[in-house]
């Protein structure tokens, strides 16, 4: 029996992937070039979008994506960094991916999906009501600080709503706590009961590797040591990048994913191999050459040819970068017509497709078409 078939029987919940990485998931955390917060964990040498990046439904669901993708070669540049470096310098703000990132940062993943189904008129109407909520001092202007506070609120709401969605899948005895045994049974139960059915050696290796890794993460999240996670503890388990006491685990898991020779460091070749599978023997793409320069100039801070855990932390969780602040500055920069560093409701509605969008307008590409044509 194939892994995919077994997991389909074991779990009825569906995988809902997100491109922003806002957050981040259980054992396998992922991100892409267009992401907003979440982190860049890797599975079987590939990176996937679940936070960011994302509706995270447990490691086994994420593993399904890993198993399927492991058969193909990555063709695009992938990143582990939790937050995009500089939104103000992004070229081509009219492209779909850039707008989608803004939509999810401003609205949250679920709300962005809702707006995708609205007409432009409905989107603008709802956006106007959101603007009124963001304007905390009711002075008619939206400042960068007010936008930042809103984006942080949206980000936090996503994380806790995500946990609420999967809670019942793991709280098997309905005591409003999730014990390690409950999580292990819900996630790995079929494999533990039927190991002989997992014929693929890669499947066996993945489960054997990830189960103790999950347990280590669970124990770190379990602050009171009772082997049962309340909602806050389980949230830190599923979204460790959001909690200070979990960040060492994020760094350690990243190191374990990339450190192929097991020396406790990440050298330049391991760093590149995590992003790019050089299988055709041809020349490296220009972005790979750029990443090699990035490794030498900015990743390897002590210039010893490899990254240690402190350097990995600086890379994937830069302390001098505030995602919400950067996104707020970006939205103001792109929409501030009179350049007073504040936004009026009119300025926001004028640039409505950046903030909320609509499936009917294909994230801005079809704005020039009449309503009857859409």
Protein Blocks (a to p, Z undefined) as FASTA:
>chain_A
ZZklmmmmmpmcdcdddfklpaccdfbccddfbdckbccddeehiacdfklnopcebjkl
mmmmmmmmmmpccfbdcdfbfbdfblmlpghklbmklmmmmmmmmnojklmmmmmmpcfk
lmmmmmmmmmmmmmmnonopacfklmmmmmmmmmmmmmmmmmmmmmmmmmmnonopacfk
lmmmmmmmmmmmmmmlmmblklmmmmmmmmmmmmmmmmmmmmnonopacfklmmmmmmmm
lpmklmmmmmmmmmmmmmmnonopacfklmmmmmoccfkopacdfklmmmmmmmmmmmmm
nonopacfklmmmmmmcfkbcfklmmmmmmmmmmmmnonopacfklmmmmmmmmnopfkl
onollmmpcfklZZ
